[in-house]
């Protein structure tokens, strides 16, 4: 009796898991024509396209990456490089209004923790993120204000335009940071947690922080973790010296 119930339970669970897998495979919907979609290994893609002649290329991920793309419009391009690691990356192109000819490029070895949003609502928006960048939790990059519209009150000129958002190579973006449409972050820089970055920075190896963000420290370099430290380097020796002090105190 117990064995029979056990087998029945296993059968029900197996069927449920199979149906769940089928549902997951169909969570990205293409509702346009002539869209080119090329998704590599270890990518769990969800979302939809409503529009035509769009390109999405996501190369193989190092670990399982969860990416949601909501795209409304035509002629848009998304490319994410090799060895990405995205726990929860939300890409939105267009809003209830379609966007046209936007560009999103992300280099190799990009990582993002939970609840990161890349928002390209405006037509013509450009967002380029370099190699080996690290995004923490709850990052928002917003490349325009559509569907809301901003004009000069005297001339009527439409003001919500930008050459793009440019993030260099090996940039660490701290949690809950907000990056606006006219921002550039230079190579090897750090954007401190909770910052609002609204302008272009060009000096490498800096820490940027505050609201609005400004340079708070220069001549800084960072690594992802201890395994990234170069053997016998000044950085590794300095780090190990500090840690050794605490180990000594813990034994006293």
Backbone as CSV, one residue per row, in Angstrom:
resi,resn,N_x,N_y,N_z,CA_x,CA_y,CA_z,C_x,C_y,C_z
1,UNK,0.836,-1.210,0.000,0.000,0.000,0.000,0.873,1.262,0.000
2,UNK,1.815,1.305,0.935,2.715,2.463,1.028,3.528,2.593,-0.241
3,UNK,4.012,1.433,-0.752,4.812,1.449,-1.974,3.996,1.968,-3.148
4,UNK,2.739,1.585,-3.226,1.879,2.036,-4.316,1.656,3.545,-4.273
5,UNK,1.388,4.059,-3.076,1.208,5.504,-2.924,2.483,6.268,-3.270
6,UNK,3.621,5.686,-2.876,4.914,6.312,-3.156,5.148,6.407,-4.662
7,UNK,4.852,5.303,-5.380,5.040,5.290,-6.823,4.103,6.292,-7.508
8,UNK,2.875,6.380,-6.994,1.921,7.323,-7.571,2.386,8.766,-7.353
9,UNK,2.898,9.036,-6.152,3.400,10.382,-5.851,4.572,10.739,-6.757
10,UNK,5.468,9.778,-6.970,6.615,10.005,-7.841,6.158,10.300,-9.265
11,UNK,5.134,9.576,-9.719,4.625,9.788,-11.069,4.015,11.176,-11.231
12,UNK,3.252,11.609,-10.218,2.644,12.943,-10.251,3.719,14.019,-10.271
13,UNK,4.745,13.855,-9.434,5.825,14.829,-9.372,6.575,14.884,-10.698
14,UNK,6.849,13.729,-11.283,7.574,13.685,-12.556,6.794,14.404,-13.650
15,UNK,5.476,14.179,-13.697,4.648,14.857,-14.696,4.628,16.356,-14.483
16,UNK,4.568,16.778,-13.219,4.573,18.210,-12.901,5.878,18.864,-13.332
17,UNK,7.005,18.196,-13.048,8.305,18.732,-13.437,8.452,18.789,-14.952
18,UNK,7.927,17.777,-15.648,7.991,17.780,-17.109,7.196,18.956,-17.679
19,UNK,5.996,19.185,-17.154,5.177,20.300,-17.627,5.824,21.637,-17.300
20,UNK,6.468,21.727,-16.128,7.164,22.952,-15.753,8.295,23.228,-16.736
21,UNK,9.027,22.194,-17.091,10.109,22.352,-18.061,9.602,22.811,-19.405
22,UNK,8.467,22.242,-19.857,7.887,22.657,-21.120,7.468,24.116,-21.083
23,UNK,6.909,24.538,-19.940,6.490,25.932,-19.796,7.690,26.864,-19.840
24,UNK,8.771,26.475,-19.149,9.966,27.318,-19.092,10.551,27.515,-20.483
25,UNK,10.541,26.447,-21.302,11.119,26.536,-22.624,10.356,27.513,-23.517
26,UNK,9.095,27.801,-23.184,8.256,28.627,-24.042,8.012,30.003,-23.435
27,UNK,8.846,30.433,-22.488,8.576,31.700,-21.819,9.041,32.910,-22.623
28,UNK,9.822,32.714,-23.701,10.185,33.841,-24.556,9.369,33.753,-25.839
29,UNK,8.651,34.827,-26.124,7.708,34.820,-27.242,8.114,35.877,-28.270
30,UNK,8.229,35.457,-29.524,8.534,36.360,-30.627,7.245,36.638,-31.387
31,UNK,6.746,37.875,-31.278,5.502,38.248,-31.929,5.745,39.206,-33.089
32,UNK,6.907,39.084,-33.721,7.217,39.933,-34.858,7.689,39.119,-36.040
33,UNK,8.367,39.777,-36.961,8.902,39.087,-38.134,10.342,39.521,-38.374
34,UNK,11.111,38.611,-38.954,12.502,38.862,-39.311,13.360,39.260,-38.107
35,UNK,13.042,38.713,-36.947,13.860,38.930,-35.755,14.919,37.833,-35.671
36,UNK,16.167,38.232,-35.409,17.266,37.267,-35.290,17.575,37.063,-33.810
37,UNK,17.381,35.842,-33.332,17.580,35.523,-31.911,18.542,34.354,-31.821
38,UNK,19.687,34.576,-31.177,20.726,33.550,-31.036,21.123,33.483,-29.568
39,UNK,20.726,32.429,-28.878,20.924,32.300,-27.443,21.877,31.140,-27.160
40,UNK,22.941,31.399,-26.390,23.934,30.382,-26.088,23.525,29.460,-24.953
41,UNK,24.485,28.659,-24.520,24.241,27.699,-23.446,24.139,28.391,-22.090
42,UNK,23.413,27.768,-21.173,23.253,28.226,-19.791,22.509,29.559,-19.684
43,UNK,21.677,29.857,-20.650,20.877,31.085,-20.626,19.415,30.712,-20.453
44,UNK,18.798,31.215,-19.388,17.360,31.053,-19.184,16.706,32.374,-19.558
45,UNK,16.167,32.414,-20.779,15.621,33.648,-21.331,14.100,33.639,-21.236
46,UNK,13.541,34.760,-20.772,12.099,34.941,-20.745,11.770,36.317,-21.297
47,UNK,10.480,36.551,-21.554,10.054,37.846,-22.056,9.415,37.748,-23.421
48,UNK,9.521,38.837,-24.206,8.844,38.855,-25.500,9.412,39.938,-26.411
49,UNK,9.184,39.745,-27.712,9.432,40.769,-28.725,8.107,41.077,-29.402
50,UNK,7.797,42.368,-29.488,6.690,42.824,-30.322,7.290,43.834,-31.291
51,UNK,7.570,43.401,-32.489,8.222,44.256,-33.468,9.033,43.431,-34.442
52,UNK,9.669,44.114,-35.388,10.338,43.439,-36.485,11.800,43.869,-36.601
53,UNK,12.599,42.993,-37.246,13.988,43.302,-37.599,14.856,43.636,-36.387
54,UNK,14.595,42.968,-35.292,15.411,43.112,-34.091,16.457,41.996,-34.032
55,UNK,17.560,42.258,-33.331,18.622,41.272,-33.179,18.942,41.074,-31.707
56,UNK,18.927,39.831,-31.251,19.329,39.485,-29.889,20.373,38.380,-29.980
57,UNK,21.573,38.666,-29.512,22.646,37.670,-29.486,23.192,37.607,-28.064
58,UNK,23.051,36.456,-27.430,23.568,36.246,-26.078,24.478,35.028,-26.126
59,UNK,25.746,35.227,-25.867,26.715,34.135,-25.947,26.628,33.238,-24.710
60,UNK,27.337,32.114,-24.766,27.312,31.134,-23.679,27.633,31.780,-22.340
61,UNK,26.894,31.376,-21.318,27.131,31.865,-19.964,28.002,30.887,-19.188
62,UNK,28.820,31.410,-18.296,29.674,30.565,-17.468,28.848,29.728,-16.498
63,UNK,27.840,30.367,-15.894,26.879,29.693,-15.014,25.481,29.978,-15.558
64,UNK,24.478,29.363,-14.954,23.114,29.632,-15.384,22.799,31.114,-15.211
65,UNK,22.391,31.769,-16.291,22.036,33.182,-16.261,20.556,33.342,-16.554
66,UNK,19.888,34.152,-15.730,18.458,34.411,-15.886,18.279,35.825,-16.439
67,UNK,17.792,35.916,-17.657,17.663,37.200,-18.341,16.234,37.341,-18.873
68,UNK,15.635,38.473,-18.584,14.311,38.771,-19.113,14.425,39.953,-20.072
69,UNK,13.908,39.795,-21.267,13.926,40.870,-22.262,12.490,41.185,-22.662
70,UNK,12.102,42.439,-22.461,10.803,42.917,-22.917,11.064,43.975,-23.973
71,UNK,10.813,43.627,-25.229,11.189,44.497,-26.342,9.950,44.827,-27.161
72,UNK,9.693,46.134,-27.297,8.614,46.598,-28.153,9.179,47.639,-29.102
73,UNK,9.218,47.298,-30.371,9.786,48.197,-31.360,10.510,47.421,-32.437
74,UNK,11.196,48.147,-33.317,11.841,47.512,-34.454,13.239,48.082,-34.675
75,UNK,14.106,47.230,-35.254,15.460,47.654,-35.578,16.371,47.803,-34.380
76,UNK,16.064,47.121,-33.273,16.859,47.220,-32.057,17.883,46.085,-31.982
77,UNK,18.983,46.334,-31.266,20.064,45.346,-31.196,20.505,45.130,-29.750
78,UNK,20.575,43.871,-29.344,21.079,43.483,-28.020,22.177,42.447,-28.215
79,UNK,23.319,42.685,-27.613,24.394,41.692,-27.658,25.055,41.596,-26.286
80,UNK,25.156,40.377,-25.754,25.806,40.111,-24.477,26.932,39.114,-24.732
81,UNK,28.131,39.436,-24.239,29.322,38.646,-24.530,29.382,37.319,-23.793
82,UNK,30.523,36.663,-23.930,30.734,35.325,-23.369,30.944,35.370,-21.857
83,UNK,30.619,34.248,-21.217,30.891,34.010,-19.803,30.183,34.996,-18.882
84,UNK,28.986,35.415,-19.239,28.205,36.270,-18.345,27.667,35.440,-17.188
85,UNK,27.319,36.150,-16.092,26.733,35.501,-14.915,25.666,36.443,-14.363
86,UNK,24.428,36.229,-14.768,23.348,37.147,-14.415,22.290,36.412,-13.601
87,UNK,22.151,36.798,-12.357,21.155,36.152,-11.505,19.740,36.609,-11.826
88,UNK,19.602,37.875,-12.200,18.262,38.403,-12.491,18.433,39.717,-13.241
89,UNK,18.625,39.639,-14.556,18.846,40.821,-15.381,17.590,41.105,-16.194
90,UNK,17.057,42.317,-16.038,15.809,42.729,-16.682,16.123,43.807,-17.720
91,UNK,15.962,43.479,-18.994,16.239,44.408,-20.089,14.916,44.831,-20.701
92,UNK,14.704,46.143,-20.784,13.446,46.646,-21.349,13.769,47.650,-22.451
93,UNK,13.270,47.367,-23.623,13.432,48.262,-24.770,12.043,48.670,-25.235
94,UNK,11.802,49.992,-25.248,10.457,50.489,-25.488,9.613,50.381,-24.236
95,UNK,8.468,51.035,-24.263,7.521,50.970,-23.138,6.186,50.553,-23.749
96,UNK,5.090,51.196,-23.374,3.875,50.928,-24.131,3.961,51.608,-25.496
97,UNK,4.957,52.541,-25.618,5.316,53.091,-26.914,6.509,52.313,-27.461
98,UNK,6.557,52.008,-28.743,7.695,51.270,-29.291,8.938,52.142,-29.376
99,UNK,10.103,51.491,-29.311,11.391,52.157,-29.494,12.043,51.600,-30.759
100,UNK,12.787,52.463,-31.445,13.412,52.081,-32.693,14.919,52.374,-32.661
101,UNK,15.684,51.447,-33.245,17.123,51.635,-33.445,17.884,51.890,-32.132
102,UNK,17.566,51.161,-31.090,18.359,51.226,-29.858,19.477,50.182,-29.930
103,UNK,20.523,50.418,-29.129,21.677,49.512,-29.105,22.087,49.218,-27.671
104,UNK,22.156,47.940,-27.332,22.676,47.498,-26.043,23.811,46.516,-26.302
105,UNK,25.013,46.862,-25.836,26.166,45.985,-25.979,26.801,45.766,-24.608
106,UNK,26.990,44.498,-24.237,27.625,44.133,-22.971,28.793,43.209,-23.281
107,UNK,29.966,43.529,-22.729,31.167,42.765,-23.018,31.217,41.420,-22.299
108,UNK,32.310,40.705,-22.542,32.509,39.384,-21.936,32.650,39.486,-20.414
109,UNK,32.306,38.391,-19.737,32.508,38.223,-18.292,31.776,39.261,-17.455
110,UNK,30.616,39.642,-17.931,29.739,40.549,-17.180,28.985,39.763,-16.119
111,UNK,28.840,40.344,-14.931,28.045,39.688,-13.890,27.059,40.678,-13.293
112,UNK,25.896,40.159,-12.920,24.861,40.990,-12.304,24.152,40.180,-11.238
113,UNK,23.995,40.768,-10.070,23.231,40.131,-9.002,21.739,40.376,-9.234
114,UNK,20.925,40.251,-8.193,19.490,40.312,-8.362,18.938,41.685,-8.677
115,UNK,17.830,41.712,-9.407,17.029,42.917,-9.651,17.816,44.036,-10.315
116,UNK,18.534,43.721,-11.372,19.229,44.740,-12.162,18.403,45.047,-13.400
117,UNK,18.208,46.340,-13.673,17.355,46.761,-14.777,18.120,47.667,-15.744
118,UNK,18.070,47.322,-17.026,18.633,48.148,-18.089,17.458,48.637,-18.927
119,UNK,17.192,49.947,-18.878,15.970,50.511,-19.447,16.314,51.411,-20.629
120,UNK,15.989,50.949,-21.819,16.209,51.726,-23.036,14.835,52.047,-23.628
121,UNK,14.183,53.014,-23.027,12.813,53.332,-23.415,12.749,54.202,-24.675
122,UNK,13.778,55.039,-24.898,13.742,56.010,-25.989,14.286,55.420,-27.283
123,UNK,13.720,55.791,-28.384,14.291,55.434,-29.677,15.689,56.031,-29.795
124,UNK,16.604,55.240,-30.369,17.976,55.699,-30.547,18.857,55.582,-29.329
125,UNK,18.338,55.061,-28.225,19.140,54.919,-27.008,20.342,54.005,-27.261
126,UNK,21.477,54.348,-26.620,22.688,53.539,-26.710,23.192,53.268,-25.299
127,UNK,23.447,51.993,-24.985,24.045,51.593,-23.720,25.148,50.587,-24.026
128,UNK,26.389,50.950,-23.683,27.521,50.067,-23.919,28.255,49.820,-22.601
129,UNK,28.407,48.550,-22.252,29.069,48.124,-21.022,30.264,47.279,-21.433
130,UNK,31.448,47.587,-20.876,32.684,46.959,-21.309,32.897,45.552,-20.766
131,UNK,34.166,45.119,-20.827,34.546,43.775,-20.401,34.645,43.681,-18.871
132,UNK,34.297,42.528,-18.333,34.552,42.193,-16.927,33.946,43.206,-15.954
133,UNK,32.726,43.612,-16.212,32.046,44.532,-15.295,31.209,43.744,-14.293
134,UNK,31.039,44.310,-13.113,30.351,43.638,-12.016,29.263,44.546,-11.455
135,UNK,28.015,44.139,-11.623,26.868,44.875,-11.101,26.364,44.165,-9.856
136,UNK,26.171,44.918,-8.792,25.627,44.358,-7.556,24.100,44.301,-7.648
137,UNK,23.407,44.327,-6.508,21.946,44.209,-6.472,21.255,45.533,-6.777
138,UNK,20.069,45.428,-7.392,19.153,46.568,-7.522,19.772,47.763,-8.231
139,UNK,20.442,47.493,-9.345,21.009,48.557,-10.174,19.980,48.960,-11.223
140,UNK,19.850,50.267,-11.466,19.016,50.754,-12.562,19.860,51.620,-13.474
141,UNK,19.859,51.285,-14.757,20.446,52.156,-15.782,19.288,52.600,-16.666
142,UNK,19.027,53.899,-16.685,17.878,54.414,-17.450,18.374,55.372,-18.527
143,UNK,18.083,55.021,-19.773,18.621,55.767,-20.916,17.616,56.743,-21.514
144,UNK,16.643,57.178,-20.754,15.657,58.127,-21.260,14.379,58.054,-20.454
145,UNK,13.498,59.016,-20.675,12.320,59.172,-19.820,11.009,58.756,-20.487
146,UNK,11.051,58.300,-21.738,9.821,57.870,-22.410,9.075,56.868,-21.523
147,UNK,7.764,56.959,-21.400,6.833,57.715,-22.248,6.637,59.177,-21.851
148,UNK,7.321,59.634,-20.803,7.206,61.033,-20.396,8.086,61.893,-21.308
149,UNK,7.667,63.126,-21.552,8.343,63.994,-22.509,8.796,65.278,-21.827
150,UNK,10.019,65.724,-22.151,10.593,66.930,-21.548,10.977,67.910,-22.653
151,UNK,10.548,69.174,-22.509,10.817,70.201,-23.515,11.368,71.455,-22.853
152,UNK,12.068,72.259,-23.618,12.449,73.592,-23.178,11.193,74.459,-23.132
153,UNK,10.988,75.136,-21.993,9.728,75.877,-21.804,9.618,77.098,-22.712
154,UNK,10.754,77.600,-23.217,10.710,78.797,-24.059,10.716,78.465,-25.550
155,UNK,11.564,77.504,-25.953,11.699,77.213,-27.383,10.848,76.026,-27.841
156,UNK,10.432,75.180,-26.885,9.706,73.977,-27.254,10.596,72.838,-27.704
157,UNK,11.922,73.033,-27.607,12.853,71.997,-28.053,12.734,70.744,-27.185
158,UNK,12.713,69.594,-27.837,12.665,68.311,-27.121,14.035,68.040,-26.498
159,UNK,14.071,67.792,-25.190,15.335,67.733,-24.456,15.787,66.325,-24.073
160,UNK,14.922,65.350,-24.186,15.251,64.011,-23.687,16.054,63.221,-24.733
161,UNK,17.267,63.714,-25.005,18.164,63.075,-25.971,19.531,62.902,-25.331
162,UNK,20.284,61.917,-25.806,21.609,61.643,-25.250,22.433,60.891,-26.279
163,UNK,23.755,61.104,-26.240,24.640,60.318,-27.100,24.718,58.871,-26.630
164,UNK,24.401,58.651,-25.353,24.399,57.290,-24.836,24.990,57.198,-23.452
165,UNK,24.881,56.006,-22.869,25.486,55.671,-21.578,26.638,54.712,-21.865
166,UNK,27.833,55.053,-21.335,29.027,54.274,-21.636,29.732,53.880,-20.335
167,UNK,29.847,52.590,-20.123,30.498,52.042,-18.935,31.720,51.272,-19.415
168,UNK,32.892,51.630,-18.907,34.143,51.080,-19.413,34.399,49.652,-18.995
169,UNK,35.641,49.214,-19.162,36.045,47.863,-18.777,36.310,47.783,-17.270
170,UNK,35.970,46.641,-16.685,36.286,46.347,-15.282,35.751,47.451,-14.355
171,UNK,34.449,47.659,-14.440,33.761,48.655,-13.599,32.854,47.921,-12.623
172,UNK,32.942,48.321,-11.366,32.125,47.740,-10.293,31.048,48.753,-9.930
173,UNK,29.794,48.358,-10.092,28.660,49.228,-9.764,28.012,48.705,-8.484
174,UNK,28.047,49.522,-7.431,27.546,49.121,-6.128,26.029,49.055,-6.071
175,UNK,25.530,48.336,-5.070,24.096,48.071,-4.978,23.267,49.349,-4.856
176,UNK,22.080,49.280,-5.430,21.087,50.355,-5.411,21.598,51.646,-6.050
177,UNK,22.492,51.516,-7.000,22.949,52.692,-7.749,22.004,52.967,-8.915
178,UNK,21.978,54.243,-9.319,21.112,54.687,-10.404,21.974,55.444,-11.405
179,UNK,21.952,55.005,-12.652,22.770,55.608,-13.700,21.839,56.209,-14.747
180,UNK,22.034,57.489,-15.038,21.116,58.190,-15.935,21.676,58.294,-17.351
181,UNK,20.898,58.912,-18.227,21.097,58.836,-19.676,22.342,59.537,-20.200
182,UNK,22.968,60.405,-19.438,24.154,61.120,-19.920,25.389,60.783,-19.093
183,UNK,25.476,59.545,-18.665,26.560,59.134,-17.769,27.596,58.288,-18.505
184,UNK,28.863,58.485,-18.126,29.954,57.596,-18.531,30.755,57.241,-17.287
185,UNK,31.102,55.957,-17.146,31.958,55.493,-16.054,33.231,54.938,-16.671
186,UNK,34.418,55.407,-16.229,35.668,55.022,-16.890,36.163,53.640,-16.480
187,UNK,37.168,53.149,-17.201,37.769,51.850,-16.914,38.253,51.766,-15.470
188,UNK,38.123,50.580,-14.885,38.680,50.273,-13.560,38.118,51.156,-12.450
189,UNK,36.914,51.643,-12.624,36.321,52.523,-11.616,35.330,51.764,-10.747
190,UNK,34.915,52.416,-9.650,33.911,51.884,-8.738,32.836,52.947,-8.546
191,UNK,31.584,52.570,-8.729,30.469,53.450,-8.387,29.908,52.965,-7.057
192,UNK,30.029,53.807,-6.036,29.679,53.401,-4.676,28.187,53.107,-4.546
193,UNK,27.858,52.278,-3.574,26.476,51.867,-3.335,25.578,53.084,-3.107
194,UNK,24.387,53.034,-3.676,23.403,54.084,-3.473,23.660,55.369,-4.220
195,UNK,24.599,55.363,-5.154,24.937,56.590,-5.878,23.959,56.864,-7.011
196,UNK,23.878,58.140,-7.385,23.108,58.556,-8.554,24.090,59.233,-9.506
197,UNK,24.441,58.542,-10.579,25.456,59.035,-11.517,24.769,59.708,-12.692
198,UNK,25.046,61.008,-12.872,24.304,61.803,-13.847,25.176,62.452,-14.916
199,UNK,26.504,62.275,-14.838,27.362,62.957,-15.805,28.495,62.039,-16.256
200,UNK,29.353,62.565,-17.107,30.424,61.764,-17.684,31.721,61.935,-16.880
201,UNK,32.303,60.811,-16.508,33.599,60.771,-15.838,34.590,60.101,-16.788
202,UNK,35.836,60.567,-16.799,36.785,60.005,-17.774,38.108,59.545,-17.168
203,UNK,38.386,59.862,-15.900,39.654,59.462,-15.288,39.535,58.040,-14.744
204,UNK,40.408,57.111,-15.176,40.308,55.728,-14.703,40.730,55.574,-13.246
205,UNK,40.424,54.429,-12.667,40.860,54.071,-11.311,40.368,55.054,-10.255
206,UNK,39.087,55.381,-10.327,38.504,56.288,-9.349,37.308,55.628,-8.675
207,UNK,36.970,56.150,-7.489,35.723,55.805,-6.821,34.788,56.995,-6.966
208,UNK,33.588,56.730,-7.420,32.573,57.756,-7.636,31.426,57.459,-6.676
209,UNK,30.956,58.494,-5.979,29.890,58.236,-5.029,29.075,59.478,-4.729
210,UNK,27.861,59.265,-4.203,27.017,60.372,-3.768,25.846,60.615,-4.692
211,UNK,25.053,61.634,-4.347,23.899,62.042,-5.134,23.845,63.563,-5.193
212,UNK,24.230,64.172,-6.331,24.746,63.515,-7.530,26.182,63.009,-7.307
213,UNK,26.544,61.960,-8.031,27.845,61.323,-7.816,28.998,62.229,-8.231
214,UNK,30.080,62.136,-7.474,31.314,62.861,-7.784,32.495,61.987,-7.393
215,UNK,33.680,62.368,-7.816,34.877,61.597,-7.497,35.188,61.747,-6.007
216,UNK,35.297,60.624,-5.313,35.585,60.661,-3.883,36.958,60.070,-3.557
217,UNK,37.563,59.346,-4.505,38.913,58.824,-4.291,39.547,58.491,-5.637
218,UNK,40.871,58.666,-5.711,41.603,58.363,-6.937,42.622,57.249,-6.679
219,UNK,43.196,56.759,-7.778,44.260,55.738,-7.709,43.807,54.473,-6.967
220,UNK,42.672,53.951,-7.382,42.102,52.756,-6.771,42.047,51.644,-7.814
221,UNK,42.300,50.422,-7.381,42.066,49.254,-8.230,41.297,48.221,-7.427
222,UNK,40.568,47.345,-8.101,39.749,46.359,-7.390,39.825,45.017,-8.108
223,UNK,39.594,43.956,-7.329,39.503,42.604,-7.890,38.231,41.960,-7.359
224,UNK,37.741,40.951,-8.062,36.478,40.315,-7.691,36.565,39.542,-6.380
225,UNK,37.680,38.867,-6.149,37.809,38.035,-4.960,39.277,37.662,-4.762
226,UNK,39.568,36.920,-3.697,40.945,36.543,-3.377,41.610,35.749,-4.486
227,UNK,40.821,34.928,-5.173,41.393,34.101,-6.230,41.937,34.944,-7.385
228,UNK,41.493,36.192,-7.472,41.937,37.071,-8.548,43.249,37.788,-8.231
229,UNK,43.698,37.675,-6.984,44.949,38.340,-6.604,46.145,37.644,-7.255
230,UNK,47.077,38.439,-7.742,48.280,37.904,-8.387,49.264,37.460,-7.315
231,UNK,49.791,36.234,-7.401,50.768,35.762,-6.404,51.951,36.709,-6.273
232,UNK,52.350,36.950,-5.025,53.501,37.803,-4.707,53.316,39.270,-5.109
233,UNK,52.115,39.655,-5.444,51.871,41.059,-5.784,51.776,41.890,-4.507
234,UNK,52.036,43.205,-4.578,51.869,44.068,-3.396,50.459,43.984,-2.819
235,UNK,49.462,43.843,-3.678,48.075,43.773,-3.220,47.823,42.497,-2.410
236,UNK,48.333,41.388,-2.903,48.140,40.123,-2.198,48.864,40.132,-0.856
237,UNK,50.090,40.648,-0.843,50.860,40.697,0.397,50.178,41.605,1.421
238,UNK,49.688,42.744,0.975,49.011,43.675,1.876,47.739,43.060,2.452
239,UNK,46.963,42.413,1.593,45.725,41.781,2.040,46.019,40.690,3.067
240,UNK,46.982,39.828,2.770,47.293,38.723,3.673,47.841,39.223,5.001
241,UNK,48.551,40.329,4.982,49.081,40.905,6.222,47.939,41.370,7.133
242,UNK,46.949,42.023,6.543,45.802,42.493,7.327,45.024,41.314,7.901
243,UNK,44.765,40.309,7.085,44.002,39.149,7.548,44.763,38.403,8.642
244,UNK,46.077,38.323,8.507,46.900,37.620,9.496,46.779,38.271,10.869
245,UNK,46.645,39.590,10.901,46.495,40.282,12.171,45.239,39.830,12.914
246,UNK,44.152,39.673,12.185,42.906,39.248,12.815,42.957,37.778,13.219
247,UNK,43.641,36.968,12.442,43.792,35.572,12.795,44.582,35.440,14.101
248,UNK,45.620,36.273,14.234,46.433,36.262,15.454,45.595,36.652,16.659
249,UNK,44.775,37.702,16.521,43.924,38.155,17.623,42.915,37.095,18.012
250,UNK,42.396,36.346,17.021,41.382,35.334,17.326,41.946,34.176,18.139
251,UNK,43.272,33.972,18.094,43.889,32.894,18.839,44.316,33.307,20.249
252,UNK,44.315,34.605,20.502,44.756,35.103,21.821,43.702,34.821,22.890
